Amino acid sequence: MTPKRGADMSLLHINELRLAMQSYRKETEVLHGISLTVERGQIWGLVGETGSGKSLTGLSTMRLVPSPPGRYLGGQILFEGEDLLQADERRMRALRGRRMGMIFQDPTTNLNPVFRIGTQMVDAALHAAGEDPSLLGLAPGAGRRDMRRAARETAIQMLAKVGIPNPESRIDDYAHQFSGGMRQRVLIAMAMIGKPDLLIADEPTTALDVSIQAQILRLIHDLVLERNIGCLLITHNLGVVAQVCTHVAVMFRGRVLESGPVAQVLKQPEHAYTRALMGAIPTADTPRGGLRGLAGVDF
Ligand SMILES: Nc1ncnc2c1ncn2[C@@H]1O[C@H](COP(=O)(O)OP(=O)(O)OP(=O)(O)O)[C@@H](O)[C@H]1O
């Protein structure tokens, strides 16, 4: 389907998105009209406490919320003007891995333990290239074998890019042979191999040691800006937002409370909830046990 041009050609424009989830005998609205616009070169932090709807917003963008239990009640998800709520599964499969990449919290659940890293990356690169050899730097008419070879070459380059030492030999290792931080780098390489225009990262560093977290966030930041793509970074940690994001949307109970450039929102938060989240960022001066909890606070 050719996207309709005109109305909104932002990279991603989520417009008044409403989603309900069915759970035992009852349907509950969980996203109450989310609006958000992501342009190239922007890293949007989606921040908020657990259950505020961050992951469902990210998953909706990739149309990965299963239905049932999910049901969209209204709104649009415009990807370069094409409404993904109207797209069929075939169209979404073509977009995922090619135009959109996703990184999840726990790399172990997203890397298949049975296959070598290289096999999974080559498959991802071939999926992204589809029938078009030029996407792997090959001339038209290149055969499957040439495409495989080029895909492996691309995978090695991508592993080098995300900082895996000796990628020519490490590509033939299995996921369990990598440390947690290295696995997350491999997952980033896999998400980026199809040269996506939009990257969605859901708590990509939560499972990692603090020292490794900063490196991985820096890597995502640099890749997004270098390739001039857009990124949605889902986190419950406003400190992460302050570290790498250009923009932030603060979510609370299925709504965006406030959004805008990070410098602006963090400097002059309009909402008490944002101020409370900021109070939860540890600083060098924070005494042990001195962080304020937000549980039970009603905004
Ligand atoms: N499969 C599901 N069935 C029913 N309700 C769900 C389902 N998945 C999520 N929800 C509900 O939707 C709301 C938003 O969930 P979501 O996972 O998007 O929150 P989140 O902000 O990403 O939280 P977390 O930081 O814990 O991942 C929550 O109230 C959650 O209970």
The ligand as a MOL file (V3000), in Angstrom:
LIG
                    3D

  0  0  0     0  0            999 V3000
M  V30 BEGIN CTAB
M  V30 COUNTS 31 33 0 0 0
M  V30 BEGIN ATOM
M  V30 1 N -1.6960 -8.4820 28.2340 0
M  V30 2 C -2.3430 -7.5980 29.0000 0
M  V30 3 N -3.6030 -7.8130 29.4170 0
M  V30 4 C -4.2620 -6.9270 30.1880 0
M  V30 5 N -3.7390 -5.7610 30.6090 0
M  V30 6 C -2.4810 -5.4830 30.2370 0
M  V30 7 C -1.7140 -6.3740 29.4110 0
M  V30 8 N -0.4960 -5.8190 29.1880 0
M  V30 9 C -0.5030 -4.6350 29.8530 0
M  V30 10 N -1.6890 -4.4190 30.4730 0
M  V30 11 C -2.0410 -3.2650 31.3020 0
M  V30 12 O -1.8460 -2.0750 30.5430 0
M  V30 13 C -1.3040 -1.0490 31.3540 0
M  V30 14 C -0.0510 -0.4960 30.7000 0
M  V30 15 O 0.9390 -1.5270 30.6350 0
M  V30 16 P 2.4010 -1.2820 30.0390 0
M  V30 17 O 3.0800 -2.6070 30.0260 0
M  V30 18 O 2.3310 -0.5310 28.7710 0
M  V30 19 O 3.0440 -0.3440 31.1660 0
M  V30 20 P 4.5510 0.1460 31.3190 0
M  V30 21 O 4.4700 1.6090 31.5770 0
M  V30 22 O 5.3640 -0.2730 30.1590 0
M  V30 23 O 5.0140 -0.5980 32.6310 0
M  V30 24 P 6.4230 -1.3190 32.9800 0
M  V30 25 O 7.3830 -0.1960 33.2590 0
M  V30 26 O 6.1060 -2.1190 34.1950 0
M  V30 27 O 6.8080 -2.1470 31.7940 0
M  V30 28 C -1.0720 -1.6530 32.7300 0
M  V30 29 O -2.1220 -1.2640 33.5610 0
M  V30 30 C -1.0970 -3.1360 32.4720 0
M  V30 31 O -1.6210 -3.8000 33.6090 0
M  V30 END ATOM
M  V30 BEGIN BOND
M  V30 1 1 1 2
M  V30 2 1 2 3
M  V30 3 2 2 7
M  V30 4 2 3 4
M  V30 5 1 4 5
M  V30 6 2 5 6
M  V30 7 1 6 7
M  V30 8 1 6 10
M  V30 9 1 7 8
M  V30 10 2 8 9
M  V30 11 1 9 10
M  V30 12 1 10 11
M  V30 13 1 11 12
M  V30 14 1 11 30
M  V30 15 1 12 13
M  V30 16 1 13 14
M  V30 17 1 13 28
M  V30 18 1 14 15
M  V30 19 1 15 16
M  V30 20 2 16 17
M  V30 21 1 16 18
M  V30 22 1 16 19
M  V30 23 1 19 20
M  V30 24 2 20 21
M  V30 25 1 20 22
M  V30 26 1 20 23
M  V30 27 1 23 24
M  V30 28 2 24 25
M  V30 29 1 24 26
M  V30 30 1 24 27
M  V30 31 1 28 29
M  V30 32 1 28 30
M  V30 33 1 30 31
M  V30 END BOND
M  V30 END CTAB
M  END
